[in-house]
Amino acid sequence: MLASYPTLRSLVFNIAFYVMTAAFLVGATPLLLGSRRGAMHAFNAWARTIIWLQRAIVGTRLEIRGHERMAEGPLLVAIKHQSAWDTIALATLFEDPAYVLKAELLRIPLYGWFARKFGMIAIPRERGTAALRHMLREARARASQGRQILVFPEGTRRPPGAPPAYKRGIVSLYEALDIPCQPVALNSGLFWPRRRFTRYPGTIVVEFLDPIPPGLDRSTFMARLEESIETASNRLLAEAAARPDAPPLPPEAEARLAAMAGQ
């Protein structure tokens, strides 16, 4: 009976999500006094629980493609950003990830404490060029520890199908770190839409693409990164839209599909 009512399923899932999140933030607080690795293991357990709840309640599965393409060691990971889901689930796919995030998030009680404990890279955007220097300094420190630097090159969540809006910060990271860049495409925004209550059944696909080696010039790197992620994201969008259980498409996705059909 529950499976017949998307709104009811979403309500049940959202309640479970916030209950589990509150339980993690409060129950795992003592881990702030321990090792970073221990706290990260707890975060991974919470994230995997959310993935399981989404499948059990909403019917949203997760498919990982191309994981064998991921380079070993320190890595700059450039990820398409469509949903809050990305910040939850993607960390479970890496050995020791460090997200690049807004410094404002560190001011949130409990959440900010854990972000600091995890060694996330916070950007104080109001500081202008000083913020960029801070980001690069912190990213170098994390990469020297062998960690994976996870960054959303468009800077914020964008609806599936929205025109690309890549920022120059990803280029600065690429040049400063001198390590491979791993592009990642996904379609999470179709099933966990931004600023929406409803969650949809189907399959969230995360696809690891061919790594980009270090040492390319700025324009070549940017063109290759955008082409790689956008081409794969378009394909994942078209694939999901063609399924009989396709979720409702945002206007941006419909426009993108129409443009692709007219090419």
Secondary structure as a PSIPRED ss2 file (coil, helix, strand):
# PSIPRED VFORMAT (PSIPRED V4.0)

   1 M C   1.000  0.000  0.000
   2 L H   0.000  1.000  0.000
   3 A H   0.000  1.000  0.000
   4 S H   0.000  1.000  0.000
   5 Y C   1.000  0.000  0.000
   6 P H   0.000  1.000  0.000
   7 T H   0.000  1.000  0.000
   8 L H   0.000  1.000  0.000
   9 R H   0.000  1.000  0.000
  10 S H   0.000  1.000  0.000
  11 L H   0.000  1.000  0.000
  12 V H   0.000  1.000  0.000
  13 F H   0.000  1.000  0.000
  14 N H   0.000  1.000  0.000
  15 I H   0.000  1.000  0.000
  16 A H   0.000  1.000  0.000
  17 F H   0.000  1.000  0.000
  18 Y H   0.000  1.000  0.000
  19 V H   0.000  1.000  0.000
  20 M H   0.000  1.000  0.000
  21 T H   0.000  1.000  0.000
  22 A H   0.000  1.000  0.000
  23 A H   0.000  1.000  0.000
  24 F H   0.000  1.000  0.000
  25 L H   0.000  1.000  0.000
  26 V H   0.000  1.000  0.000
  27 G H   0.000  1.000  0.000
  28 A C   1.000  0.000  0.000
  29 T H   0.000  1.000  0.000
  30 P H   0.000  1.000  0.000
  31 L H   0.000  1.000  0.000
  32 L H   0.000  1.000  0.000
  33 L H   0.000  1.000  0.000
  34 G C   1.000  0.000  0.000
  35 S C   1.000  0.000  0.000
  36 R H   0.000  1.000  0.000
  37 R H   0.000  1.000  0.000
  38 G H   0.000  1.000  0.000
  39 A H   0.000  1.000  0.000
  40 M H   0.000  1.000  0.000
  41 H H   0.000  1.000  0.000
  42 A H   0.000  1.000  0.000
  43 F H   0.000  1.000  0.000
  44 N H   0.000  1.000  0.000
  45 A H   0.000  1.000  0.000
  46 W H   0.000  1.000  0.000
  47 A H   0.000  1.000  0.000
  48 R H   0.000  1.000  0.000
  49 T H   0.000  1.000  0.000
  50 I H   0.000  1.000  0.000
  51 I H   0.000  1.000  0.000
  52 W H   0.000  1.000  0.000
  53 L H   0.000  1.000  0.000
  54 Q H   0.000  1.000  0.000
  55 R H   0.000  1.000  0.000
  56 A H   0.000  1.000  0.000
  57 I H   0.000  1.000  0.000
  58 V H   0.000  1.000  0.000
  59 G C   1.000  0.000  0.000
  60 T E   0.000  0.000  1.000
  61 R E   0.000  0.000  1.000
  62 L E   0.000  0.000  1.000
  63 E E   0.000  0.000  1.000
  64 I E   0.000  0.000  1.000
  65 R E   0.000  0.000  1.000
  66 G C   1.000  0.000  0.000
  67 H H   0.000  1.000  0.000
  68 E H   0.000  1.000  0.000
  69 R H   0.000  1.000  0.000
  70 M C   1.000  0.000  0.000
  71 A C   1.000  0.000  0.000
  72 E C   1.000  0.000  0.000
  73 G C   1.000  0.000  0.000
  74 P C   1.000  0.000  0.000
  75 L E   0.000  0.000  1.000
  76 L E   0.000  0.000  1.000
  77 V E   0.000  0.000  1.000
  78 A E   0.000  0.000  1.000
  79 I E   0.000  0.000  1.000
  80 K C   1.000  0.000  0.000
  81 H C   1.000  0.000  0.000
  82 Q C   1.000  0.000  0.000
  83 S C   1.000  0.000  0.000
  84 A C   1.000  0.000  0.000
  85 W H   0.000  1.000  0.000
  86 D H   0.000  1.000  0.000
  87 T H   0.000  1.000  0.000
  88 I H   0.000  1.000  0.000
  89 A H   0.000  1.000  0.000
  90 L H   0.000  1.000  0.000
  91 A H   0.000  1.000  0.000
  92 T H   0.000  1.000  0.000
  93 L H   0.000  1.000  0.000
  94 F C   1.000  0.000  0.000
  95 E C   1.000  0.000  0.000
  96 D C   1.000  0.000  0.000
  97 P E   0.000  0.000  1.000
  98 A E   0.000  0.000  1.000
  99 Y E   0.000  0.000  1.000
 100 V E   0.000  0.000  1.000
 101 L E   0.000  0.000  1.000
 102 K E   0.000  0.000  1.000
 103 A H   0.000  1.000  0.000
 104 E H   0.000  1.000  0.000
 105 L H   0.000  1.000  0.000
 106 L H   0.000  1.000  0.000
 107 R H   0.000  1.000  0.000
 108 I C   1.000  0.000  0.000
 109 P C   1.000  0.000  0.000
 110 L C   1.000  0.000  0.000
 111 Y H   0.000  1.000  0.000
 112 G H   0.000  1.000  0.000
 113 W H   0.000  1.000  0.000
 114 F H   0.000  1.000  0.000
 115 A H   0.000  1.000  0.000
 116 R H   0.000  1.000  0.000
 117 K H   0.000  1.000  0.000
 118 F C   1.000  0.000  0.000
 119 G C   1.000  0.000  0.000
 120 M C   1.000  0.000  0.000
 121 I E   0.000  0.000  1.000
 122 A E   0.000  0.000  1.000
 123 I E   0.000  0.000  1.000
 124 P C   1.000  0.000  0.000
 125 R H   0.000  1.000  0.000
 126 E H   0.000  1.000  0.000
 127 R H   0.000  1.000  0.000
 128 G C   1.000  0.000  0.000
 129 T H   0.000  1.000  0.000
 130 A H   0.000  1.000  0.000
 131 A H   0.000  1.000  0.000
 132 L H   0.000  1.000  0.000
 133 R H   0.000  1.000  0.000
 134 H H   0.000  1.000  0.000
 135 M H   0.000  1.000  0.000
 136 L H   0.000  1.000  0.000
 137 R H   0.000  1.000  0.000
 138 E H   0.000  1.000  0.000
 139 A H   0.000  1.000  0.000
 140 R H   0.000  1.000  0.000
 141 A H   0.000  1.000  0.000
 142 R H   0.000  1.000  0.000
 143 A H   0.000  1.000  0.000
 144 S H   0.000  1.000  0.000
 145 Q C   1.000  0.000  0.000
 146 G C   1.000  0.000  0.000
 147 R C   1.000  0.000  0.000
 148 Q E   0.000  0.000  1.000
 149 I E   0.000  0.000  1.000
 150 L E   0.000  0.000  1.000
 151 V E   0.000  0.000  1.000
 152 F C   1.000  0.000  0.000
 153 P C   1.000  0.000  0.000
 154 E C   1.000  0.000  0.000
 155 G C   1.000  0.000  0.000
 156 T C   1.000  0.000  0.000
 157 R C   1.000  0.000  0.000
 158 R C   1.000  0.000  0.000
 159 P C   1.000  0.000  0.000
 160 P C   1.000  0.000  0.000
 161 G C   1.000  0.000  0.000
 162 A C   1.000  0.000  0.000
 163 P C   1.000  0.000  0.000
 164 P C   1.000  0.000  0.000
 165 A C   1.000  0.000  0.000
 166 Y C   1.000  0.000  0.000
 167 K C   1.000  0.000  0.000
 168 R C   1.000  0.000  0.000
 169 G H   0.000  1.000  0.000
 170 I H   0.000  1.000  0.000
 171 V H   0.000  1.000  0.000
 172 S H   0.000  1.000  0.000
 173 L H   0.000  1.000  0.000
 174 Y H   0.000  1.000  0.000
 175 E H   0.000  1.000  0.000
 176 A H   0.000  1.000  0.000
 177 L H   0.000  1.000  0.000
 178 D C   1.000  0.000  0.000
 179 I C   1.000  0.000  0.000
 180 P C   1.000  0.000  0.000
 181 C E   0.000  0.000  1.000
 182 Q E   0.000  0.000  1.000
 183 P E   0.000  0.000  1.000
 184 V E   0.000  0.000  1.000
 185 A E   0.000  0.000  1.000
 186 L E   0.000  0.000  1.000
 187 N C   1.000  0.000  0.000
 188 S H   0.000  1.000  0.000
 189 G H   0.000  1.000  0.000
 190 L H   0.000  1.000  0.000
 191 F C   1.000  0.000  0.000
 192 W C   1.000  0.000  0.000
 193 P C   1.000  0.000  0.000
 194 R C   1.000  0.000  0.000
 195 R C   1.000  0.000  0.000
 196 R C   1.000  0.000  0.000
 197 F C   1.000  0.000  0.000
 198 T C   1.000  0.000  0.000
 199 R C   1.000  0.000  0.000
 200 Y C   1.000  0.000  0.000
 201 P C   1.000  0.000  0.000
 202 G E   0.000  0.000  1.000
 203 T E   0.000  0.000  1.000
 204 I E   0.000  0.000  1.000
 205 V E   0.000  0.000  1.000
 206 V E   0.000  0.000  1.000
 207 E E   0.000  0.000  1.000
 208 F E   0.000  0.000  1.000
 209 L C   1.000  0.000  0.000
 210 D C   1.000  0.000  0.000
 211 P C   1.000  0.000  0.000
 212 I E   0.000  0.000  1.000
 213 P C   1.000  0.000  0.000
 214 P C   1.000  0.000  0.000
 215 G C   1.000  0.000  0.000
 216 L C   1.000  0.000  0.000
 217 D C   1.000  0.000  0.000
 218 R H   0.000  1.000  0.000
 219 S H   0.000  1.000  0.000
 220 T H   0.000  1.000  0.000
 221 F H   0.000  1.000  0.000
 222 M H   0.000  1.000  0.000
 223 A H   0.000  1.000  0.000
 224 R H   0.000  1.000  0.000
 225 L H   0.000  1.000  0.000
 226 E H   0.000  1.000  0.000
 227 E H   0.000  1.000  0.000
 228 S H   0.000  1.000  0.000
 229 I H   0.000  1.000  0.000
 230 E H   0.000  1.000  0.000
 231 T H   0.000  1.000  0.000
 232 A H   0.000  1.000  0.000
 233 S H   0.000  1.000  0.000
 234 N H   0.000  1.000  0.000
 235 R H   0.000  1.000  0.000
 236 L H   0.000  1.000  0.000
 237 L H   0.000  1.000  0.000
 238 A H   0.000  1.000  0.000
 239 E H   0.000  1.000  0.000
 240 A H   0.000  1.000  0.000
 241 A H   0.000  1.000  0.000
 242 A C   1.000  0.000  0.000
 243 R C   1.000  0.000  0.000
 244 P C   1.000  0.000  0.000
 245 D C   1.000  0.000  0.000
 246 A C   1.000  0.000  0.000
 247 P C   1.000  0.000  0.000
 248 P C   1.000  0.000  0.000
 249 L C   1.000  0.000  0.000
 250 P C   1.000  0.000  0.000
 251 P H   0.000  1.000  0.000
 252 E H   0.000  1.000  0.000
 253 A H   0.000  1.000  0.000
 254 E H   0.000  1.000  0.000
 255 A H   0.000  1.000  0.000
 256 R H   0.000  1.000  0.000
 257 L H   0.000  1.000  0.000
 258 A H   0.000  1.000  0.000
 259 A H   0.000  1.000  0.000
 260 M H   0.000  1.000  0.000
 261 A H   0.000  1.000  0.000
 262 G C   1.000  0.000  0.000
 263 Q C   1.000  0.000  0.000
